[in-house]
Each structure stands twice: as C-alpha cells, then as structure tokens.
C-alpha cells in the first residue's frame, strides 16, 4: 500500500522499532505541517492509507473529496478532526484504537513536571540566573496543599497518585458516576463544582474533548480560584471557555497557569498572550511526545494498517463502511 504519515515534526517515526511493521509498503513521511487543502490534496493524491498523529491535521470533506485513492485512515484515540460521515460516504475506513485501560503516563508525567515548574517558578528562575540576576522571588511547595483533579480518567488517576506521593490532599470533580468511582477507590470528591474551584490550590484538567466537555471550565469558574492557585491544562484547550484563561490571569484569579495545549496548533504566534505572561509556563503540546509513548501509539496504528491490508480491518470507528457499496 502507498502510505503517507503526516506531521512527524522530528522525523522520529522511522526510528521506532514498530516501524518495521510497515516493511514492504511504500511509505512517505512528511515532517512539516500544512493545513491548506490544495497543498494537502496534491501531497496525498496517490495515498491509499493515511497515518495521522493525533489531531495535528484536520481531515474535512473538501480534502476527502479530492483523495480518490484513499482507503484507510489509521490513527489513535479520539477523532474530532476527521469528518467521519464523509469518510463513510466515500468508502474510507477509519481505524482508531481507543487504548482501553492504558493511561498516557507520558502526559501524566508532563503534567506533574508543569505543576512543579510553575509552583517553584523554575523557568523564570532559570531565565533570571542566565540574565545574571540570581533569584527573582519565592515559589511554593506542594505538601499539604489541595490538588484538584477535574476528570477522573486514566491520566487523572495517575496524576492523583503523584499528588498523594507528594503529600498533597487530592480532591476530585467529574460527572456523578465518575465521582462515585473515585470515592470507591478512596479519593475525596468535592461537594460541588463551585466548592472545587474555590478550594483547590492546583487544578489540572483531564478529560476528552467532546460536545459535553467543550468550554466546561467557564470564566466564572476561574474567578472562584484563589489568587495563589495554579490552573494546568495538558488535555485540550477548548475545555476552557475561549479567552477566559487569559482574562482570568490578568484579573489575578488564578494567579498562575501551566499550559501544553492551544486553540490553534502548532502555535507559532510569538505575540500570543499566554507566551508573554510572566505567571504562565507554556510547552508545545509535549504531553504524549516521548519515545516510549510513540512506540505504544504507533504499534497500534501500524497494526491497524497491517490488519486492513490483510483484509480484516480492526478498531473501525465507522463500521457501516465495511458493508457499504462505496467502500474502496
């Protein structure tokens, strides 16, 4: 099969052990990022199987209509960036492993690194040292403070365990059924969303972006946070109401933020407000970007391609396409 892999920024994928699964196929890897439909249509015109790295590139109907050879899209996790209905209409199989039971420890670890970096002002202190001004202020420790886990899934649970290891009081907020699960596993839950935002010293978001969670954190929620509190988002930017985080930081509640995700990615606008606020630690969506996590993810992605090539697609998110007359 003719396979195209998009957005491999650092040309890492060909160095992974799992890349050998594609032996015998014609593989093209693109290291840059483009979203222009005309450019993508030209780049992918002969592609039969398309590999996506999370949501880096949007695959919408105008592009799909111009890819007559495309038979399979293979990726991992959620797929809000793909027009699934149009894939089905055009006979394109979409395979996307949902990795049940496997948390992204890479994301959990980055979250904890951001919490430590922000609370102890590590990036700011490093910049001060390099500028020859030594220390610039006093940070805060984590022990006996309250860590708020908003969304008690696999990553949220891992971060909660890190918090407990650091001597923090952990408080969970999520849907009622999820809060019941957290309580059954020994974690405290907040009596209300309002109390959650008012109580916590650190709040970290850990939920998938779906219609029910889009803008789930509002400006009013942020305004309830302590002026000494930290908001952390390593999940998805649209979980927070547009513009609310920047406005809240300017207003002083919360006092700090640590951010790994943005409304537009890759973020290349050096004038972006979050990049220019002294109380914000920013990273370029590194949550899942580790060699170990890549090996796990691309093993799944390449296994989906192999299964498709052998005639038995797996992890198909649009199963109607399998019996469709339009299937390619």
Backbone torsions as a table, in degrees:
resi	resn	phi	psi	omega
1	UNK	NA	150.5	174.2
2	UNK	-88.8	113.5	-172.1
3	UNK	-115.3	134.3	174.8
4	UNK	-119.5	135.7	177.3
5	UNK	-117.0	122.0	-177.3
6	UNK	-98.3	152.7	165.7
7	UNK	63.5	32.4	174.5
8	UNK	-85.8	78.9	-167.7
9	UNK	-51.7	-38.3	-172.3
10	UNK	-109.5	14.7	-179.3
11	UNK	51.5	47.5	-175.5
12	UNK	-89.7	-33.1	-167.1
13	UNK	-61.4	-39.4	-178.1
14	UNK	-67.4	-14.2	179.5
15	UNK	-92.1	-4.7	-178.5
16	UNK	-80.1	143.7	176.4
17	UNK	-55.5	-36.9	-176.6
18	UNK	-68.9	-14.2	-179.9
19	UNK	-61.1	-24.4	179.0
20	UNK	-62.7	-18.9	177.7
21	UNK	-62.1	-21.8	-178.7
22	UNK	-94.6	11.7	178.1
23	UNK	-56.7	135.6	-179.7
24	UNK	94.2	-12.0	176.8
25	UNK	-98.9	159.0	178.5
26	UNK	-92.6	102.8	-171.7
27	UNK	-110.9	128.7	173.5
28	UNK	-117.3	130.3	-179.2
29	UNK	-115.1	128.5	178.1
30	UNK	-106.6	128.5	-175.4
31	UNK	-97.9	-13.3	179.1
32	UNK	-94.5	178.4	176.5
33	UNK	-123.8	125.1	171.5
34	UNK	-133.5	148.7	177.6
35	UNK	-122.2	-7.1	179.9
36	UNK	-61.6	126.1	-174.8
37	UNK	-61.7	-43.3	-178.6
38	UNK	-63.3	-43.3	-179.0
39	UNK	-66.6	-41.1	178.6
40	UNK	-67.1	-39.9	179.5
41	UNK	-61.7	-40.2	177.9
42	UNK	-68.0	-43.1	-177.8
43	UNK	-64.3	-35.8	-171.5
44	UNK	-107.7	14.5	-170.2
45	UNK	-60.8	-30.3	-179.4
46	UNK	-104.2	7.1	-174.6
47	UNK	-74.0	133.6	175.9
48	UNK	-100.5	-34.2	177.9
49	UNK	-130.2	127.6	-176.6
50	UNK	-112.3	126.7	177.9
51	UNK	-103.5	126.2	178.8
52	UNK	-110.8	142.2	173.7
53	UNK	-100.2	100.0	-177.3
54	UNK	49.6	-135.1	-174.5
55	UNK	-102.1	26.2	-174.6
56	UNK	-62.9	-36.8	179.1
57	UNK	-122.1	133.9	178.4
58	UNK	-85.5	131.9	179.4
59	UNK	-113.0	98.5	-174.2
60	UNK	-113.7	170.9	-173.9
61	UNK	-54.4	-43.4	-179.6
62	UNK	-59.6	-34.0	176.9
63	UNK	-76.6	-46.4	-177.7
64	UNK	-57.6	-38.1	-179.6
65	UNK	-64.2	-16.2	-177.1
66	UNK	-107.2	14.4	179.9
67	UNK	-121.0	74.0	-172.9
68	UNK	-67.2	-20.1	-178.4
69	UNK	-90.4	-12.3	-172.9
70	UNK	-69.0	126.0	-178.4
71	UNK	-117.3	-24.9	-173.5
72	UNK	-145.9	136.8	165.7
73	UNK	-114.0	123.3	-178.3
74	UNK	-120.2	126.9	-179.9
75	UNK	-155.8	-166.2	-179.2
76	UNK	-139.2	145.1	175.0
77	UNK	80.4	-153.5	-171.2
78	UNK	-73.0	166.5	-170.7
79	UNK	-142.1	46.8	177.5
80	UNK	-69.1	-12.4	-178.5
81	UNK	-89.4	-1.0	-178.7
82	UNK	-115.0	133.5	173.1
83	UNK	-80.1	91.4	-174.4
84	UNK	-64.3	-41.8	-178.5
85	UNK	-61.2	-39.3	179.6
86	UNK	-71.5	-33.9	174.2
87	UNK	-60.4	-44.4	179.4
88	UNK	-63.6	-43.6	179.6
89	UNK	-59.1	-35.8	-176.1
90	UNK	-92.3	-1.0	177.5
91	UNK	81.8	23.3	-178.3
92	UNK	-98.4	124.5	177.4
93	UNK	-78.6	135.2	173.7
94	UNK	-114.5	115.6	177.6
95	UNK	-109.6	128.2	-177.2
96	UNK	-149.9	101.2	178.5
97	UNK	-61.9	133.7	178.4
98	UNK	-95.9	8.6	175.5
99	UNK	38.3	60.3	-178.9
100	UNK	-62.6	134.2	175.0
101	UNK	80.9	-0.4	-177.1
102	UNK	-116.0	103.0	177.4
103	UNK	-73.8	157.8	172.5
104	UNK	-86.2	93.5	177.6
105	UNK	-63.4	-28.3	177.2
106	UNK	-60.1	-43.9	179.2
107	UNK	-68.8	-41.4	178.6
108	UNK	-61.4	-42.4	-179.8
109	UNK	-67.2	-40.7	177.3
110	UNK	-62.9	-41.3	177.6
111	UNK	-55.0	-46.0	-178.4
112	UNK	-67.8	-36.9	176.1
113	UNK	-61.6	-40.6	178.6
114	UNK	-66.4	-39.4	177.9
115	UNK	-60.6	-48.7	178.9
116	UNK	-62.3	-44.0	-178.1
117	UNK	-61.9	-42.9	-178.3
118	UNK	-72.2	-45.1	-176.4
119	UNK	-66.9	-32.9	178.7
120	UNK	-99.6	6.7	177.1
121	UNK	55.3	39.8	-172.5
122	UNK	-63.3	-47.9	179.8
123	UNK	-61.4	-40.7	-179.6
124	UNK	-66.5	-40.0	179.3
125	UNK	-67.5	-37.4	176.6
126	UNK	-62.8	-44.4	179.2
127	UNK	-62.5	-38.5	178.7
128	UNK	-64.7	-43.6	179.4
129	UNK	-61.3	-44.5	-179.5
130	UNK	-66.6	-25.5	178.7
131	UNK	-85.1	-2.6	177.9
132	UNK	82.8	17.8	-177.7
133	UNK	-108.4	6.7	176.8
134	UNK	60.2	-135.3	-176.2
135	UNK	-77.2	151.3	179.6
136	UNK	-122.3	1.8	-178.7
137	UNK	167.0	-171.1	-176.2
138	UNK	-122.3	125.2	178.1
139	UNK	-87.6	-165.1	-177.7
140	UNK	-129.8	146.6	174.7
141	UNK	-86.9	168.1	-176.8
142	UNK	-100.1	-28.8	-174.3
143	UNK	-55.3	132.4	178.0
144	UNK	71.3	2.4	171.8
145	UNK	-86.4	168.4	-176.2
146	UNK	-101.5	122.3	177.5
147	UNK	-98.3	120.8	178.8
148	UNK	-98.0	123.1	177.4
149	UNK	-104.2	107.2	-179.9
150	UNK	-97.6	100.0	-176.2
151	UNK	105.8	99.3	-174.2
152	UNK	-97.8	71.2	173.2
153	UNK	-102.3	-154.7	-176.0
154	UNK	-66.9	-43.9	179.5
155	UNK	-71.4	-42.8	178.7
156	UNK	-57.8	-41.1	178.6
157	UNK	-64.4	-41.0	179.2
158	UNK	-62.7	-42.8	179.5
159	UNK	-66.1	-37.6	176.6
160	UNK	-59.3	-40.4	179.1
161	UNK	-66.3	-37.2	175.1
162	UNK	-62.2	-42.9	-180.0
163	UNK	-60.9	-43.4	178.1
164	UNK	-62.2	-39.4	179.0
165	UNK	-63.6	-27.6	178.6
166	UNK	-91.3	8.7	176.6
167	UNK	79.1	22.0	179.3
168	UNK	-90.2	155.2	170.7
169	UNK	-86.9	122.9	-174.5
170	UNK	-102.1	132.6	179.6
171	UNK	-129.1	132.4	-175.2
172	UNK	-110.1	140.4	167.6
173	UNK	-132.3	135.8	-179.1
174	UNK	-170.7	-170.6	173.7
175	UNK	-61.6	158.1	-174.3
176	UNK	-57.3	-45.0	-179.2
177	UNK	-61.9	-37.0	179.6
178	UNK	-72.0	-36.2	176.4
179	UNK	-64.6	-37.3	177.3
180	UNK	-62.7	-40.6	177.4
181	UNK	-62.8	-43.7	179.7
182	UNK	-62.2	-42.3	178.8
183	UNK	-64.3	-39.7	179.7
184	UNK	-64.4	-25.8	179.5
185	UNK	-95.5	9.8	171.1
186	UNK	95.6	10.9	-179.6
187	UNK	-100.5	147.0	175.4
188	UNK	-78.0	146.8	176.5
189	UNK	-122.8	152.4	-179.1
190	UNK	-76.7	148.2	178.6
191	UNK	-71.1	-21.0	179.7
192	UNK	-160.3	162.9	176.8
193	UNK	-63.3	-39.0	179.2
194	UNK	-61.6	-46.5	179.6
195	UNK	-63.8	-35.2	178.9
196	UNK	-59.5	-50.0	-178.3
197	UNK	-70.1	-31.1	179.8
198	UNK	-74.7	-29.7	-171.2
199	UNK	-88.6	-38.3	-166.6
200	UNK	-75.8	144.3	173.8
201	UNK	-89.4	-28.3	175.2
202	UNK	-135.4	130.3	174.3
203	UNK	-121.8	128.7	179.2
204	UNK	-126.2	134.6	-173.5
205	UNK	-94.4	129.9	-178.9
206	UNK	-143.8	80.7	177.6
207	UNK	-153.4	157.3	177.6
208	UNK	-75.4	152.0	176.5
209	UNK	-87.3	107.1	174.1
210	UNK	-133.2	176.8	-177.2
211	UNK	-56.2	-38.6	-176.5
212	UNK	-71.2	-21.7	-177.9
213	UNK	-106.1	-9.2	179.0
214	UNK	-61.1	125.9	-179.5
215	UNK	61.1	29.9	-178.2
216	UNK	-68.2	-23.9	174.1
217	UNK	-98.9	117.7	-174.5
218	UNK	-102.9	169.7	175.8
219	UNK	-59.8	-37.6	179.1
220	UNK	-64.5	-37.6	176.7
221	UNK	-61.7	-49.1	-178.1
222	UNK	-62.3	-35.9	-179.0
223	UNK	-65.9	-18.9	179.0
224	UNK	-83.7	-11.9	-177.2
225	UNK	-72.2	156.0	178.8
226	UNK	-67.1	150.8	176.2
227	UNK	-66.9	-13.5	177.2
228	UNK	-99.8	1.0	-172.5
229	UNK	-82.5	162.7	-179.1
230	UNK	-121.6	130.5	172.8
231	UNK	-105.6	128.8	-177.6
232	UNK	-121.6	131.4	176.7
233	UNK	-133.4	105.8	172.2
234	UNK	-114.2	15.2	-177.9
235	UNK	-98.2	-86.3	177.3
236	UNK	-147.3	139.3	-177.0
237	UNK	-59.4	-42.2	-176.3
238	UNK	-69.8	1.9	170.4
239	UNK	-64.6	-24.9	179.6
240	UNK	-102.6	137.9	178.4
241	UNK	-52.3	134.4	-175.8
242	UNK	-54.9	131.0	177.9
243	UNK	78.0	-10.1	-173.0
244	UNK	-69.9	-37.7	-176.0
245	UNK	-68.3	-45.6	179.0
246	UNK	-61.0	-45.4	179.7
247	UNK	-62.5	-40.7	-179.3
248	UNK	-66.2	-41.1	178.8
249	UNK	-64.8	-38.7	177.1
250	UNK	-65.7	-32.6	179.2
251	UNK	-80.8	-13.6	175.7
252	UNK	95.9	6.0	176.2
253	UNK	-138.6	108.2	1.3
254	UNK	-75.2	171.5	-178.7
255	UNK	-83.7	-18.2	-175.5
256	UNK	-147.2	160.1	173.1
257	UNK	-145.4	152.9	172.0
258	UNK	-132.3	123.2	-167.3
259	UNK	-131.9	134.1	176.9
260	UNK	-120.3	-3.6	-173.6
261	UNK	-135.1	149.8	-170.8
262	UNK	-140.7	159.1	-179.5
263	UNK	-61.0	-39.9	177.3
264	UNK	-120.4	126.5	178.8
265	UNK	-132.8	144.5	-3.2
266	UNK	-69.2	143.9	-179.7
267	UNK	-87.1	113.9	-179.5
268	UNK	-119.5	4.0	179.7
269	UNK	-84.2	101.2	-177.4
270	UNK	-68.2	-10.8	177.3
271	UNK	-91.5	2.0	180.0
272	UNK	-55.6	133.7	-175.4
273	UNK	-54.0	-41.6	-177.2
274	UNK	-63.0	-31.3	-179.0
275	UNK	-76.0	-11.4	-174.2
276	UNK	-119.3	16.3	177.9
277	UNK	-103.4	128.7	-175.6
278	UNK	-68.7	-14.9	-178.4
279	UNK	-102.9	20.1	-179.1
280	UNK	-126.2	133.4	172.3
281	UNK	-105.2	124.4	-176.4
282	UNK	-120.9	139.4	171.9
283	UNK	-130.9	155.2	-173.3
284	UNK	-88.3	66.4	179.0
285	UNK	47.9	64.5	-178.8
286	UNK	-96.7	-0.4	-170.3
287	UNK	-45.7	-51.5	-176.4
288	UNK	-102.1	6.3	-172.4
289	UNK	-88.9	81.7	171.9
290	UNK	-142.1	155.0	-178.2
291	UNK	-60.2	-39.7	-178.3
292	UNK	-65.6	-44.1	179.9
293	UNK	-67.5	-39.5	177.1
294	UNK	-60.2	-42.2	-179.7
295	UNK	-61.9	-42.2	178.6
296	UNK	-63.3	-48.7	-175.3
297	UNK	-66.9	-46.0	-174.8
298	UNK	-78.3	-19.4	169.4
299	UNK	-61.2	-46.2	176.6
300	UNK	-61.5	-47.3	-176.0
301	UNK	-62.6	-44.0	-178.8
302	UNK	-73.2	-33.3	175.1
303	UNK	-62.0	-34.6	177.4
304	UNK	-65.3	-37.7	177.9
305	UNK	-67.5	-45.1	179.6
306	UNK	-60.0	-44.3	179.8
307	UNK	-62.4	-42.1	178.0
308	UNK	-61.7	-45.7	-179.0
309	UNK	-63.0	-28.4	179.4
310	UNK	-86.8	-1.8	174.5
311	UNK	94.6	9.7	177.4
312	UNK	-137.0	81.3	-178.1
313	UNK	-56.7	145.8	179.1
314	UNK	-124.5	160.1	177.5
315	UNK	53.9	40.2	-176.3
316	UNK	-80.2	124.1	-177.8
317	UNK	-93.4	-10.5	174.6
318	UNK	-124.0	68.6	-172.7
319	UNK	-59.8	-22.6	179.1
320	UNK	-60.0	-26.0	-177.9
321	UNK	-66.5	-24.3	-175.9
322	UNK	-67.4	-24.8	179.2
323	UNK	-111.1	7.9	-177.2
324	UNK	-80.2	143.1	175.6
325	UNK	-68.6	-18.5	-179.1
326	UNK	-82.3	-9.0	-175.3
327	UNK	-58.3	135.8	-176.7
328	UNK	-89.3	NA	NA
